[in-house]
Amino acid sequence: MKPLSEIVAKTEASATLVLTALAKRLQADGVDVVSLTAGEPDFPTPQHIKDAAKRAIEENRTTYTLNAGTLELRQAIVQKFRADNNLAFHPSQILVSNGAKHSIANALQAICNRGDEVIVPSPYWVSYPQMVLLAGATPVIVSTSEENGFMLTAEQLRGAITARTKALILCTPSNPTGAIYSKHDLELLAEVIAETGIYVIADEIYEKMIYDGAHHFSIGSIASIRNQVVTVNGMSKAYSMTGWRVGFLGASQEITSGAERVQSQTTSNASSISQYAALAALTGPQDEIVAMAEEYDRRREFIHSAVTSIPGIRCHMPKGAFYIFPNISDYLGRSVRGVTMNSCDDIAKFLLDEEGVALVPGSSFGSENHLRISYSCSITELEKAAERLQRGFRKLE
Ligand SMILES: Cc1ncc(COP(=O)(O)O)c(C=O)c1O
């Protein structure tokens, strides 16, 4: 038989999805596992959104929609971008897709040629480098420093840009670190972006989960680079709608049209029913988003304090998203019953096998010194997890 695709052979499965599935399988087999792997809200989708989907079914809104999404939904997204992000788009500059992940993949396909480089600051969301590879381009990983709050500096960006650089992927608030770029940080990056003409894919999916009075600022609202920025967002996190699969992008007409052509020849429109649900979400009451963010904040404080009480563990207080990213490098090289912890993967495996607590090793996000803990689960679960983590790390002392 002939060999299969070289690009696909090089592509790794999403570590978070693999680990989440493993934790679920163990739980289904009756193993007592607390899972801190999830990249999804644990709240149900608000009732009025579910009602809108039921209505869409009853009203037979079950056919293909326009490839780019229904006009009503794109108008609502235009409105959302204007109100929340100071971004001005025409509905023709909006593309609705099957989740923000799909929006990013479409954007990369529209932007990249084979051999192009795409800068991905590390720690990064697991899928970015793989999506760049799937688009035929090369991810260029630029490590950010923990001391600088895991944020890419303008100097680092400038230093990483070559003649082949096509784009930068920027995630704010960040998964996995919870870092939020301020307006000033983004203006400094924008100077380099304007000078060099590269594109930016700005992933703002966690914009509604921000704490300690932090502000979310959209890099696409900086006038000098407006046409170079693809702003990506979606329904999954803010509205607890991960399974509905609706994300969207706003960009220059040229980029959106390119991404739209990619989508028209691959998946066509996002689910019609989900689009009506998304419309209800964006145009309906927003109070549940605020309530969810307050609950995440409570959990963030709890788990951050529990984890940093473990000797040798340091952890930035995240300002956004629903993850903490503790530095566990003090524990590398330690042994328990003759088994040495050579990597964060070994520590993650030890914590799962020994204490029944599942989390994602930092290596999946480009950092060997960290673990990613999702606090998108109840305080009761977090209390149980905290006890287990404290006990597990004690065994490694
Ligand atoms: C940073 C980031 N971007 C995008 C996504 C994907 O979101 P969606 O469900 O809209 O595809 C995720 C999901 O975990 C994420 O963490």
The ligand as an SDF file (V2000), in Angstrom:
LIG
                    3D

 16 16  0  0  0  0  0  0  0  0999 V2000
   -7.3990   28.8130   23.4440 C   0  0  0  0  0  0  0  0  0  0  0  0
   -8.5130   28.0570   22.8360 C   0  0  0  0  0  0  0  0  0  0  0  0
   -8.9340   28.4030   21.6150 N   0  0  0  0  0  0  0  0  0  0  0  0
   -9.9370   27.7450   21.0040 C   0  0  0  0  0  0  0  0  0  0  0  0
  -10.5730   26.6860   21.6280 C   0  0  0  0  0  0  0  0  0  0  0  0
  -11.6370   25.9430   20.8820 C   0  0  0  0  0  0  0  0  0  0  0  0
  -12.8770   26.4090   21.0970 O   0  0  0  0  0  0  0  0  0  0  0  0
  -14.1150   25.8700   20.2610 P   0  0  0  0  0  0  0  0  0  0  0  0
  -14.8390   24.9180   21.1510 O   0  0  0  0  0  0  0  0  0  0  0  0
  -14.9080   27.0920   19.9640 O   0  0  0  0  0  0  0  0  0  0  0  0
  -13.6080   25.2030   19.0270 O   0  0  0  0  0  0  0  0  0  0  0  0
  -10.1550   26.2760   22.8960 C   0  0  0  0  0  0  0  0  0  0  0  0
  -10.7830   25.1260   23.5620 C   0  0  0  0  0  0  0  0  0  0  0  0
  -10.2710   24.5160   24.4610 O   0  0  0  0  0  0  0  0  0  0  0  0
   -9.1110   26.9910   23.5160 C   0  0  0  0  0  0  0  0  0  0  0  0
   -8.6760   26.6580   24.7440 O   0  0  0  0  0  0  0  0  0  0  0  0
  1  2  1  0
  2  3  1  0
  2 15  2  0
  3  4  2  0
  4  5  1  0
  5  6  1  0
  5 12  2  0
  6  7  1  0
  7  8  1  0
  8  9  2  0
  8 10  1  0
  8 11  1  0
 12 13  1  0
 12 15  1  0
 13 14  2  0
 15 16  1  0
M  END
$$$$
